[in-house]
Amino acid sequence: MFHLAPPHYLLESLMSDLFSWINTSDVHPLIKSCVFYYEFEFIHPFQDGNGRLGRLWQTAILKEWKKIFAWIPVESLIKDNQTEYYKALKSSDKTADSTLFIEFMLSLLLRTIEEIIENEKKVTVKQKKILE
């Protein structure tokens, strides 16, 4: 997928605006983390590694809200759903609307949380004692 980033002379103001928004927004942390990630990817401040840094920021934002998100492997979720990930990014870029990307990311997070809950139910009393 080819992405044409905004011109370099806008980088400082775009990143400043993004961090200002993240620090002042009342948007729910789940949505906020996805918007930040999408916008960071769109701004594309670095030649390489923007996706990894965006996912790191998303995890950091979510972890501040609920500690459990420190353990949700966003990087692996994207790798395992790479085709859909690029499709959601491309669609959002094409329409200049991040909704599809946000919905995609939220669906990945929800599925993962549901799997964690289901797996937790399968842990036996003996296994719980070992984990403690």
N, C-alpha and C positions, 0 to 999 in steps of 0.2 A: 504494500500500500504506500503510495506517495502522498506526502503532506507538505504543502507549501506554508511554512511558518510565517507569521507577521514579520515585517522588516525589523532588522536589528535595532534601529533607533527607537522603536516603540517598546523594546523589551523591558527596560527599567520601569516605565510607567505601567505597563500591563501587569508585571509581577507585583509592583507596589499596590496596584488596585486590587489584585487577587488576594494578597495578604491582608489588606485593609478589610476587604469583604469578609474573609474567613474569621477575622477577629471581632467583627461587629455584627455579623448576621445572626438573626434569630431562627434561621432555618434549622430544622431537625438535623442532628449530627449525621444520620445515615445519608440524607440528601446532600448535606453540606460536603461530606467527604467525597461523594461521587461527582458533584459539581466541581470541587477543587481539582480532583483527578482529571476530569475531562478538560477543564480550562488550562491546567498545567500542560497537558498533552497538546492542546491546540496552540498555546503560546510557544511551546517547544524551545525552551531557553538554552538547551545544550545540544551539541552536535549528536551526542549519543547518550543513551541511558535515561531518557526522559520518562519512558514507561516505568522503569524500575523505581525511579525517584517519585513518580506520581503515585505508585502503589505504596511506597514507603510513607509518603505524606498521608495517603488515605488511611493506612493502618494507624498512624500516629493520631490523626483526628478522631478516629473511632475509639482508640484505646483511651483517650482522654475522657470519653463519654462512658464507656463500659470496658473495664480491664480485660474481659474475655477476648476482645478483638485483637489483643496482642498475639493471640494464639491461632487466629484464623488465617490460613495461608493464602492471602490474596494473590501472591505471585504464582502459586501452584494452580489456583482456580483459573487464572487467566491462561496459563500454559495448557491446562486441560481443556479449555474452551476457546482456543485461539482463533478459530475460524469465525465463531459467533462474535468474539470480541472485536475483531477487525471489521466485521460487517456492521456492528453497532456504531463503531467509531466513524466509519465511512458514511453511514446513513445520517448520523448526527452532523457531520461536517457538511454533507451535501445539502441538508435542509436548514443549516445554521440553527439547529435546535437540539440541545443535549438530552432531551427527554428519552429517546430510545436508548442512549448509552446509560443513562441513570437507571432506567428500568432493567436493563441487562445486568448491570452491576448489583442492583438490589436483589434480583432473582438469584444470582450466584451466592450472595451472602445468605439469603433466606434458605436456600437449599442446603448450604453448608451447616447452618445452625440447626436445621431440622435433622440432618444426619448426625450431628453431635448429640442432640437430644435422644434420638433413637438408639444410638450406640450406648449412651449413658444408661438407658433402660436395661440394656443387655448385660451390664456389669453385675457380677454376682457379689454377694455380701463378702465373700472371701477376697475377691479382687479389690473391692473397695477398701478393705482393711490393709491390703498390700499397698494400695495407692496412697493411703493416709500415712 
